[in-house]
Amino acid sequence: MPPFLDRLARAAGFARPALATKASPVNFALYAEGRATWTPCDPAALARAGYQRNPIVYRSVRLIAEAAASLPLTAVSSEGRGLLDLLLRPNPRESGVQFLETVYADLMLAGVAYIEAVSVEGRVAGLQALRPDRMRMVPGPDGWPAAYIYTAGGRSRRFECGEGALPPILALSLFHPSDDHGGLPPIVAAASALDIHNAAAAWNKALLDNAARPSGALVFAGASLSDTQFDRLKEELETNYQGAGNAGRPLLLEGGLDWKPLALSPRDMDFVEAKNAAARDIALAFGVPPLLLGLPGDSTHANYAEANRALYRQTLIPLARRTGQALANWLEPAFGAVEVEPDLDRIEALAAERESLWRRVQAADFLTPAERREAVGYPPEAPAA
């Protein structure tokens, strides 16, 4: 094997190719087998690879968190006024929308969200969202949480779950089939599609930066090259044919050298469609219609309106209703039994559906006024004194 090919193969980590049986000319080709590399399936790594680096994940999380936090909430009973006021202004640093945005974003990226009830003289005076990556659960003898330890700034705080009628910490989590306390975030289910989408973006960037250095093999019809010839050839390739400034420049070969491209073209790889398919899988995992993320599809006004309604019906309203019920049950010792629900009549995207429901209920003469109110989501009227 010619020395320069042997050195090049060892430096690149490739398998040493077998020598051809012909004496002259001799053709050599370098090749390597690649394996897929995947982002570790832990929330911190996926948050870095997804929310901080991938536009589809970032927009999906922001869309869900902002839209769900902006849903108007209502209490079924009049006793819930105090709880609603607390949710409107949970702490001096945040509004209710900002607070809920953090809670929903934690659920999307970590699968779990932690809320602390700040009590002053035995009264719940505020709510604070705590970062999931700083929280550690301490299980009790029965396997259920006995305490939570929150570490920030080199200091730790311990929250005992059994102290008082109101637990100091509310742990919200998405369903996880193999974890009793942690949740399975959508970004974990979309991890494979996320890596494909990021790899496609990195490949495209590398193509722009290094477009003139195609993948392939230099075929040398001869015995070998001297060290001087090898160094000159390497320097010429790096100087004149590498980098975005040399993109498209033809490769000039001499002295029995021939270039044989080995890589698949973007058309062969169906590059664009693979990237779009990965983006759709990410959106599917988060429950966001791809049309709302600007992905290729049937971009008509009717389809957009239907996709917007699907987002509210299938993703935002169930998430907000589940969170509102969990908050109401947790804070029941402080505010009494209250049902907190999204106010569907104030959601503009569902205006057409609500109008149709109101017309149908109004035309139902066989229903009493109390039954009509209940049919549209309002409590029955209080009996006359």
C-alpha positions in Angstrom: 0.0 0.0 0.0 1.4 3.5 -0.9 2.7 5.3 2.3 0.5 8.3 1.8 -2.6 6.2 1.6 -1.6 4.2 4.6 -1.0 7.4 6.6 -4.2 9.0 5.4 -6.3 5.9 6.3 -4.8 5.7 9.8 -5.3 9.5 10.4 -8.9 9.3 9.3 -9.6 6.2 11.4 -10.7 4.2 8.4 -10.2 0.5 7.8 -7.1 -0.3 5.9 -8.2 -1.2 2.4 -6.9 -4.4 0.8 -4.3 -4.1 -1.9 -5.5 -4.9 -5.4 -4.0 -8.0 -7.2 -3.0 -6.1 -10.3 0.6 -4.9 -10.5 -0.1 -1.7 -12.4 -2.1 0.4 -12.5 -3.2 0.1 -8.9 -6.5 1.8 -7.7 -7.2 2.5 -4.0 -10.4 3.7 -2.4 -11.0 4.9 1.2 -14.3 4.2 2.8 -15.8 4.1 6.3 -18.9 2.8 7.9 -20.8 5.3 10.0 -23.1 4.7 12.9 -26.0 7.0 14.0 -25.3 9.0 17.1 -28.3 10.0 19.3 -28.7 12.7 21.9 -28.9 11.1 25.4 -32.6 10.8 26.5 -32.3 13.0 29.6 -34.3 16.3 29.9 -31.2 18.5 30.2 -29.5 17.2 27.1 -32.7 17.2 25.1 -33.5 20.7 26.2 -30.1 21.9 25.0 -30.4 20.0 21.7 -34.1 20.8 21.2 -35.3 24.0 22.8 -32.0 25.9 22.5 -31.0 24.6 19.0 -34.1 23.4 17.1 -36.6 25.9 15.8 -39.4 23.4 15.6 -39.1 22.4 19.3 -38.7 26.0 20.3 -41.7 27.2 18.5 -43.8 24.2 19.6 -43.0 24.8 23.3 -43.5 28.5 23.1 -46.8 28.1 21.2 -48.2 25.7 23.8 -46.9 27.5 26.8 -48.0 31.0 25.7 -51.4 30.0 24.4 -52.3 27.7 27.3 -51.2 30.3 29.8 -53.3 32.9 28.1 -56.5 30.9 28.3 -59.0 32.7 30.6 -59.9 30.6 33.7 -63.2 30.7 35.5 -64.4 29.2 38.8 -67.6 27.1 38.7 -68.6 28.3 42.1 -68.4 31.8 43.6 -66.1 30.7 46.4 -63.2 30.4 43.9 -62.7 34.2 43.6 -59.7 34.1 46.0 -58.0 31.3 44.1 -58.5 33.1 40.7 -57.0 36.3 42.2 -54.0 34.3 43.4 -53.5 32.8 39.9 -53.7 36.3 38.4 -50.9 37.5 40.6 -49.0 34.5 42.0 -46.0 36.4 43.2 -44.5 39.9 43.1 -42.1 39.1 40.2 -44.5 37.5 37.8 -48.0 37.8 36.4 -50.3 34.8 36.2 -49.5 34.4 32.5 -45.8 34.4 33.1 -46.1 31.9 36.0 -48.2 29.5 33.9 -45.9 29.8 30.9 -43.1 28.5 33.1 -45.2 25.6 34.4 -46.3 24.5 30.9 -42.8 24.8 29.4 -41.4 22.7 32.2 -44.0 20.0 31.5 -43.1 20.0 27.7 -39.4 19.8 28.3 -39.0 17.9 31.6 -42.3 16.1 31.9 -42.8 17.5 35.4 -43.3 20.9 37.0 -43.0 21.9 40.6 -44.9 24.7 42.3 -44.2 26.0 45.8 -47.0 27.5 48.0 -45.5 30.4 49.9 -47.4 30.8 53.2 -47.4 33.9 55.4 -48.9 33.4 58.9 -50.7 30.2 57.8 -52.2 31.9 54.7 -51.2 31.0 51.2 -49.8 34.3 49.9 -48.1 33.3 46.7 -47.1 30.6 44.2 -43.6 30.0 42.8 -42.5 27.7 40.0 -39.3 25.8 40.8 -36.9 24.4 38.2 -37.3 20.6 37.8 -33.5 20.1 37.2 -32.8 21.5 40.7 -35.5 19.3 42.5 -34.9 15.9 44.0 -37.6 13.7 45.4 -37.0 11.7 48.6 -39.2 8.6 48.7 -40.8 7.4 51.9 -41.1 3.8 53.1 -44.2 3.3 51.0 -42.5 4.6 47.8 -44.5 7.9 47.8 -42.7 11.2 48.1 -41.8 12.0 51.7 -39.9 15.2 51.0 -38.5 17.3 48.2 -35.0 18.9 48.2 -34.4 22.0 46.1 -30.8 23.1 45.5 -29.9 26.5 44.1 -26.9 28.7 44.5 -25.1 26.0 46.6 -27.9 25.9 49.2 -30.6 23.3 49.7 -34.1 23.6 51.0 -36.1 20.6 52.2 -39.9 20.5 51.9 -41.6 17.9 54.0 -44.7 16.5 52.3 -46.5 15.4 55.5 -46.4 18.7 57.4 -49.7 20.6 57.7 -52.9 20.1 55.8 -51.5 21.8 52.7 -48.4 20.2 51.1 -45.8 22.8 50.4 -45.0 21.4 46.9 -47.3 20.4 44.0 -45.7 18.1 41.5 -47.4 18.1 38.2 -46.3 15.4 35.8 -47.3 13.9 32.4 -48.0 10.2 32.3 -44.9 7.9 32.2 -45.4 4.2 31.8 -42.3 3.2 33.8 -41.9 6.0 36.3 -44.3 6.6 39.2 -43.2 10.1 40.0 -41.4 11.5 36.9 -43.2 12.4 33.7 -42.5 11.6 30.1 -42.1 14.9 28.2 -43.0 15.2 24.5 -39.4 16.0 23.6 -38.3 12.5 24.7 -40.8 10.9 22.3 -39.5 13.2 19.6 -35.8 12.6 20.3 -35.1 10.6 17.1 -36.9 13.1 14.9 -35.1 15.9 16.7 -31.6 14.4 16.0 -32.5 13.9 12.4 -33.7 17.5 12.0 -30.6 18.8 13.7 -28.3 16.6 11.7 -30.0 17.8 8.5 -29.4 21.4 9.6 -25.7 20.6 10.5 -25.2 18.8 7.2 -26.6 21.8 5.2 -24.3 24.2 7.2 -21.3 22.0 6.5 -22.2 21.9 2.8 -22.2 25.7 2.7 -19.0 26.0 4.6 -17.1 23.2 2.8 -19.0 22.8 -0.5 -16.0 22.3 -2.6 -14.6 19.3 -0.8 -16.8 16.5 -1.9 -16.7 13.0 -0.3 -15.0 10.5 -2.5 -11.7 8.8 -3.3 -8.6 9.8 -5.1 -7.6 7.0 -7.4 -3.9 6.9 -8.2 -2.7 4.9 -11.2 0.8 4.3 -10.1 3.1 2.9 -7.5 3.2 5.6 -4.8 3.8 9.2 -4.0 6.8 10.6 -2.2 6.3 12.5 1.0 7.0 15.8 -0.7 4.3 15.0 -3.4 1.8 14.0 -0.7 2.3 17.1 1.3 2.0 19.3 -1.8 -1.2 17.6 -2.8 -2.7 17.9 0.7 -1.8 21.6 0.9 -3.3 22.3 -2.5 -6.6 20.6 -1.7 -6.9 22.4 1.6 -6.0 25.8 0.2 -7.7 25.8 -3.2 -10.7 23.5 -2.8 -12.0 23.8 0.8 -14.3 26.4 2.2 -17.4 28.3 1.1 -15.2 30.7 -0.9 -14.1 27.8 -3.2 -17.6 26.3 -3.6 -18.1 24.9 -7.1 -14.4 25.3 -8.1 -13.4 22.4 -10.4 -10.8 19.9 -9.1 -7.7 19.9 -11.2 -5.8 16.6 -11.1 -2.5 15.5 -12.6 0.0 12.7 -12.6 -2.4 9.8 -12.8 -4.8 11.0 -10.2 -8.5 10.6 -10.7 -11.5 11.6 -8.5 -14.3 9.2 -7.8 -17.2 10.7 -5.9 -18.7 8.3 -3.4 -21.3 10.4 -1.5 -25.0 10.4 -2.3 -26.4 13.7 -3.6 -29.1 15.6 -1.7 -31.6 14.4 -4.4 -30.6 10.8 -3.8 -31.0 11.3 0.0 -34.3 13.0 -0.5 -32.9 15.6 1.9 -35.7 18.1 2.0 -38.4 15.6 2.4 -36.5 13.8 5.2 -36.1 17.1 7.1 -39.8 18.0 6.7 -40.8 14.5 7.8 -38.7 14.9 11.0 -40.2 18.3 11.6 -43.7 16.8 11.3 -42.8 14.1 13.8 -41.7 16.7 16.3 -44.9 18.6 15.9 -46.9 15.4 16.2 -45.2 14.6 19.5 -46.0 18.0 21.0 -49.6 18.0 19.7 -49.2 21.0 17.4 -50.6 20.9 13.9 -47.7 21.2 11.4 -49.6 23.9 9.5 -49.3 26.2 12.4 -45.5 25.9 12.4 -45.2 26.9 8.8 -44.4 23.4 7.5 -45.4 22.5 4.0 -48.9 21.4 3.6 -52.4 22.6 2.6 -52.0 26.2 3.5 -55.5 27.5 3.0 -57.5 29.7 5.3 -60.0 27.0 6.0 -57.3 24.5 6.9 -55.5 27.0 9.1 -58.7 27.8 11.1 -59.4 24.0 11.5 -55.8 23.4 12.6 -56.1 26.2 15.1 -59.3 24.7 16.6 -57.6 21.3 16.7 -54.7 22.8 18.7 -57.1 24.2 21.3 -59.4 21.2 21.5 -56.7 18.5 21.5 -53.8 20.1 23.3 -54.3 23.5 25.0 -57.7 23.0 26.7 -56.9 19.5 28.1 -53.6 20.8 29.4 -55.1 23.9 31.0 -58.1 22.0 32.5 -55.8 19.3 34.0 -53.5 21.9 35.5 -56.4 24.0 36.9 -58.0 21.0 38.5 -54.6 20.0 40.1 -54.1 23.5 41.5 -57.7 23.6 42.9 -57.3 20.2 44.6 -53.9 21.1 46.0 -55.1 24.4 47.4 -58.5 23.2 48.7 -57.4 23.5 52.3 -56.8 27.2 51.8 -59.6 28.1 49.4 -62.2 25.4 49.8 -63.6 23.1 47.2 -63.3 25.0 43.9 -63.5 23.9 40.3 -61.3 25.8 37.9 -62.0 25.5 34.2 -61.0 27.3 31.0 -63.7 29.8 30.0 -64.5 28.4 26.5 -66.9 31.3 25.7 -63.9 33.7 25.8 -61.7 31.7 23.4 -61.9 33.4 20.0 -60.7 30.3 18.1 -63.8 28.4 19.4 -66.3 31.2 18.8 -68.0 29.4 15.9 -68.4 26.2 17.9 -69.8 28.0 20.9 -72.2 30.0 18.8 -73.6 26.8 17.3 -73.9 25.2 20.8 -75.8 28.3 22.1 -78.3 28.1 19.2 -78.9 24.5 19.7 -79.5 24.9 23.4 -81.7 27.9 22.9 -83.9 26.0 20.5 -84.3 23.1 23.0 -87.6 24.2 24.5 -87.9 21.0 26.6 -84.9 22.1 28.7 -85.3 24.2 31.8 -83.2 27.4 32.3 -81.1 25.5 34.8 -80.5 22.7 32.4 -79.6 25.1 29.6 -77.0 26.8 31.8 -75.5 23.5 32.7 -75.5 22.4 29.0 -73.3 25.3 28.1 -70.9 24.9 31.0 -72.5 27.3 33.6 -73.7 26.3 37.1 -77.4 26.1 37.6 -79.1 29.2 38.9 -79.4 29.5 42.7 -82.9 28.8 43.9 -85.0 31.8 44.7 -85.1 32.8 48.4 
